[in-house]
């Protein structure tokens, strides 16, 4: 059979809805999509045969009618397309990632500084025999304002480091400034002071004696005051909060950055002062991961990443083996399985082996919940994934997209053990199906995203081998 | 099995296809695509079990996103990715020599990966960019002109908040890249005294470029340092709340994190500005050494040392002296600047001619303090220098001394720049100096910083004695 003539092919094109966001990606996939195209060609040629046969029997009159019929058909199709487009635009508002992690701030706790008035550090300041007229106007002598000045200009750290000792009153006072002071400079200086002092105690021998060290309780209370919501279920949609937001009342205070940095520093000194028990460390890790879901904190994600790193390295090997599973499980259960779950997996971005492993575990726990399978049942999960119908009218491509990305992360960062080759071949098959069986003209939400993601993954899986 | 080159080309095509905008409808799609691209690169080059480095084109694309991405999320993600990639795939590093036993000096070998991507295109005769024969015309890369323009933009800060954040992140990344390129060369130079290593450093090529207005670069850097606080106030109150400054096509939630990110990123950027000043100072030291050893040639174009440029700036613009010293943190170089500043106004009577270059800066802090030890010599200095300036410099130098003297590593430097005095001696001299200044200038008002210095000195003197 000879090829169809050019003009006939044009006719045929008219019968398809206009090609939408077709991406050039396909050009690279010839070998992979070969079978898809050969099938397509078969379908095409059948269609051509049909159109030819219908033309063969038409007289001139019928031709006219046909043309008119075609016109009405065309306009119908055009209308249909327009409807679809509108629908798609309406549907297109899949919520961005982001949860309401912080609610109303609470009032500051009353904090009794331990005898700041009588602290030993300030003793010499009171007794010094300086020319009084040099310091004439520093009337308050050694009060809190004076201490603030010493802190902000870095003198307090110098004194602490030189004397090798920080007494309880100073330690607790500065700590309080980090967590609650609304004076940004003061708060940042206090944070520097603590990070500085704690970092000196990472070495083999602690070089500074701390008469008072913070406890988990204090850090947790602060989080409470910031309005941290530990329960995601009561979450309102993100868009509604951001619009009704009154600055200052909703969301954490700026101290949250210092809180995170302080936490990070506290985790690095396990040797001398164990501030956290293992279960507390797990709890904090969950908090830090959840903070990644706050849109307000997206600009300081690098501080969060650093903090997560220091928490991860806090655990011993044995502890981590257990805690990793536990945290991944807890997070997977508490996070909604939408773009938020992807955000969680992606935020575990460290390059250490622990982070990579953790990322993979997080992904598989989420998949386990989605498919109601046990997490060690990798084959079972992939089977469920493979059984998702791609050609159904109501295929939920958004959910499929979530499956796809989660599986990618799991397979990428897990060595998969004995089942590796089986899992990989099932995975490749699934990807081939997605990239081949979803039409590039499928305008449904996320259909093209699934398709291009799958093609991309297929390509990289193959080049990896 | 393909050869790695085809493989990486395929990887490149496949990954870059994600960014292909053809047929894209909305800003959000572009935004999503860029994020998926960054995530894909992270997956392939960092998170994967067998990671492979991105190609140059992929690097270019990441840098492009950092330069003109639409949102805080993109800016932070691309910045973080570039930083992580540089850590994973260093361009320059020191390889410890294999025969550890035989060579106790442990001279490492400098490894320069000529295939590695760099964010700079620096024109230079034997630069490896041209040597590699690959045309680098990507508009996202920076040369000396666009680098100094970037610093100027940061210094002037007339942009929207999101653009300012992007600029600051970009600058921070670039300084890190310069540092990562410089430090290993510096280490190896210390062992081998091979000036070529440093001449070929990115930093050296950048500042040696004739196209760059080196003086205005230093000027802008200094103004960033000394106006840090003013700048912050200006941006926070107007821009962050101004919705129009944020890309109108994206949901507001894409930039909702600006108020939290801004102070953090600004602090980091200010640190980066100080870092680049210090790097150039270090480069100058080596350059001088190389000149003495006759290692430099005419191809090393002449340039005033950065210390001279800074001193000129501080001398002619006295208002800048206090804010600059307040923020500029590095104690070693700050002390150096202060000693040179004193040296300009006060030189001990000696037979040295102006031309003698042997020891241009042999002032010590103790030496300076001695000049203030009796009213007569103090009066001599005050004829040339205002008492306020003298107080400021003494207090700042004292703080540098406190930071330096704690660390044994600085012992040699301390002896050279401070003199052989003990801590209580220095403290007492400082108190005496202030008293003498007061005797000569009855109207002298100490700033709170100077009062803190004075009381700290008094406290330390009584603590240690």
Contacts between the chains, C-beta under 8 A, distances in Angstrom:
chain1	res1	chain2	res2	distance
A	20	B	23	6.8
A	21	B	22	7.9
A	21	B	23	4.2
A	21	B	24	6.5
A	21	B	25	7.0
A	21	B	29	7.9
A	22	B	22	7.7
A	22	B	23	6.1
A	23	B	17	6.7
A	23	B	20	5.5
A	23	B	22	6.7
A	23	B	23	7.2
A	24	B	17	6.3
A	24	B	20	5.1
A	24	B	22	6.2
A	25	B	14	7.7
A	25	B	17	4.2
A	25	B	20	6.9
A	28	B	10	7.3
A	28	B	13	5.3
A	28	B	14	6.2
A	28	B	17	6.7
A	92	B	26	8.0
A	96	B	251	6.3
A	96	B	253	5.9
A	96	B	254	7.5
A	98	B	253	5.9
A	121	B	459	8.0
A	124	B	458	6.7
A	124	B	459	3.9
A	124	B	462	4.7
A	124	B	463	6.2
A	125	B	455	5.2
A	125	B	458	7.5
A	125	B	459	5.6
A	127	B	462	7.5
A	128	B	455	6.5
A	128	B	458	4.0
A	128	B	459	6.7
A	128	B	462	6.9
A	129	B	458	7.7
A	130	B	431	6.9
A	130	B	454	6.7
A	130	B	455	7.2
A	130	B	458	5.6
A	131	B	435	5.8
A	131	B	438	6.7
A	133	B	438	7.3
A	134	B	434	6.3
A	134	B	435	7.1
A	134	B	438	5.7
A	134	B	446	6.5
A	134	B	451	7.8
A	134	B	454	6.7
A	135	B	446	7.3
A	135	B	451	5.6
A	135	B	454	7.1
A	135	B	455	7.2
A	138	B	448	7.7
A	138	B	451	5.7
A	149	B	448	5.3
A	149	B	449	7.9
A	149	B	452	5.6
A	150	B	452	5.6
A	150	B	456	7.3
A	153	B	399	7.9
A	153	B	448	7.9
A	153	B	449	5.4
A	153	B	452	5.6
A	154	B	399	6.8
A	155	B	399	7.4
A	155	B	452	5.1
A	155	B	453	7.4
A	155	B	456	4.8
A	158	B	399	7.1
A	158	B	402	4.4
A	158	B	403	6.8
A	158	B	456	6.9
A	159	B	456	6.5
A	159	B	459	7.0
A	159	B	460	7.3
A	161	B	406	5.7
A	162	B	402	6.8
A	162	B	406	6.5
A	162	B	423	7.6
A	162	B	460	6.6
A	163	B	463	6.5
A	184	B	263	6.5
A	185	B	229	7.8
A	188	B	263	7.7
A	188	B	267	7.4
A	238	B	253	5.9
A	239	B	251	7.3
A	239	B	253	7.0
A	242	B	252	5.8
A	242	B	253	5.3
A	242	B	256	5.8
A	243	B	252	7.9
A	247	B	241	7.5
A	252	B	260	8.0
A	254	B	259	7.4
A	254	B	260	6.4
A	254	B	263	6.7
A	256	B	260	7.0
A	257	B	260	6.5
A	257	B	263	7.6
A	257	B	264	5.6
A	295	B	253	5.0
A	295	B	256	4.8
A	295	B	257	6.1
A	296	B	256	5.7
A	296	B	257	5.2
A	296	B	259	7.8
A	296	B	260	5.8
A	297	B	257	6.0
A	297	B	260	5.9
A	298	B	72	6.2
A	298	B	73	5.4
A	298	B	76	6.7
A	298	B	256	7.7
A	298	B	257	4.2
A	298	B	261	7.6
A	299	B	72	4.9
A	299	B	76	5.8
A	299	B	165	7.3
A	299	B	257	3.9
A	299	B	258	6.3
A	299	B	260	5.7
A	299	B	261	2.3
A	299	B	262	7.5
A	299	B	264	7.4
A	299	B	265	7.0
A	300	B	257	7.3
A	300	B	260	5.5
A	300	B	261	5.5
A	300	B	264	5.3
A	301	B	76	5.7
A	301	B	77	7.9
A	301	B	80	7.1
A	302	B	76	6.8
A	302	B	79	7.7
A	302	B	80	5.7
A	303	B	264	6.7
A	305	B	80	7.1
A	346	B	39	5.8
A	346	B	42	7.9
A	349	B	42	6.5
A	349	B	46	7.6
A	349	B	47	7.4
A	349	B	80	7.3
A	349	B	84	7.4
A	351	B	46	5.0
A	351	B	47	7.3
A	351	B	84	6.4
A	351	B	87	7.6
A	351	B	88	6.1
A	356	B	47	6.0
A	356	B	49	7.5
A	359	B	47	6.7
A	408	B	43	7.2
A	409	B	43	7.7
A	409	B	47	7.8
A	412	B	43	5.8
A	412	B	47	6.0
A	412	B	48	5.5
A	412	B	49	7.2
A	413	B	47	5.8
A	413	B	48	7.6
A	413	B	49	6.9
A	415	B	49	6.5
A	452	B	17	7.7
A	452	B	18	7.4
A	453	B	36	7.5
A	456	B	14	5.8
A	456	B	15	7.5
A	456	B	17	7.2
A	456	B	18	6.5
A	456	B	40	6.8
A	459	B	10	6.8
A	459	B	14	4.4
A	460	B	11	6.6
A	460	B	14	6.2
A	460	B	15	8.0
A	460	B	44	6.3
A	463	B	2	7.3
A	463	B	7	5.2
A	463	B	10	5.1
A	463	B	11	6.0
A	463	B	14	7.6
A	464	B	48	7.8
A	464	B	50	7.0
A	465	B	1	8.0
